[in-house]
Amino acid sequence: MKKILLTTALVSSLVSVMSAANAATTVSGNLAISYFATSNDTSSATTGSYNGFGTESQINFSSSGDLNNGMKYAAGFSWEIDGGEALGGVSSGSGLTHDAAGAPTEGTYIEFITGSTTFGVGADRDTSIDGLGVNFAGFGYRAISGVGTSITGAGYGTDASFGFHANQKFDGGSLGVAYVPNTGRLVKQDIANGASKSTIDGGESYYSATYKGKIGGLELVAGVNKTNGKATYSDADAMGGSIAYAMGKTKLGISYGETESSVAAGSARVKNQTTEVGIAHAVSDNTTVGLTYTTSDTSTANTTEEEIITASVGYNLGAVSVQLQYKDASAIGGTSGTDAQQLGMYIGTKF
């Protein structure tokens, strides 16, 4: 009888917590449509001129509030559909499942907050330096999308995998750390029923530390990432940072990123280094123009420095933003003569 009473009390308590969480739940989202016209002179399968559209749509569910121990909490998850993907962000399959490599992990988290300290579990919580760049008026990645294998396209993090994370805020910024036990992104049902080594152990462990903040008018980002491979040769390291400074209507910035890894047993470790400088100027309250210059180099023998020049303009219509940019790239992948140009448009809105 005591066990039944205890269970009843527990159920009542859980219902109370769930009701409170539902009362604080918010829904938001974003939608973007892009268009690209590309001239590609590389030797890859995508050689030649082509054009087409891209899409991104996402719905976010989030909740926050007070816990009964004096702490606060935050939780949420997102459903994302990009072009060519099923609901949930899976590039193949039925979607709405985490039980696959490349499973949807967009903004999935439960966090506990005490004062200026946050710690939690989940994925995609902006704890790495992935996506460094100073293209203030443009959009997308630094490399030209859909063209060859760019040195500039090297990643700097793996926020998309489930793990543990923490963030400490202080005067001048915040420090975030993360630990991902398995970068394979294989996730089973709620209590891991049906899990086995072959179905859930698909990657390596990973950890990162990243600082983001403002000091004396400077916007700063700096961080390091480490991936411990299942084999010694598959270990990977990354580091990078950026500095930006605004002077009236003009903003200047520089970023640097470096990755080092091997691709096969016995092969030499390859180091990729990318430096980008950018400037943007607000010509009116709603219009900003920008220019960036990106150079990338690799330690692989007989390669040429990759260069990308990006000119962009962004226009704010309030609920909708419109961005145009032109990219001119040379020596893509470090190979002389592999060049490409791309004109792009990006129209986005949030709700």
Buried (B, 14 or more C-beta within 10 A) or exposed (E): EEEEEEEEEEEEEEEEBEEBBEEBEEEEBBBBBBBBBBBBBBEBEEBEEEEEEBEBBBBBBBBBBEEEEEEBBBBBBBBBBBEEBBBBBBEEBEBEBBBBEBBBBBBBBEBBBEEEEBBBBBBBBBBBBBBBBBBBBBBBEBBBBBBBBBBBBBBBBBBBBBBBBBBBBEEEBBBBBBEBBBBBBBBBEEEEEEBEEEBBEBBBBBBBBBBBBEEEEEBBBBBBBBBEBEEEBBBBBBBBBBBBBBEEEEBBBBBBBBBBBBEEEEEEEBBBBBBBBBBBBBEEEEBBBBBBBBBBBBEEEEBBBBBBBBBBBBBBEEEEBBBBBBBBBBBBBBBEEBBBBBBBBBBBBEE
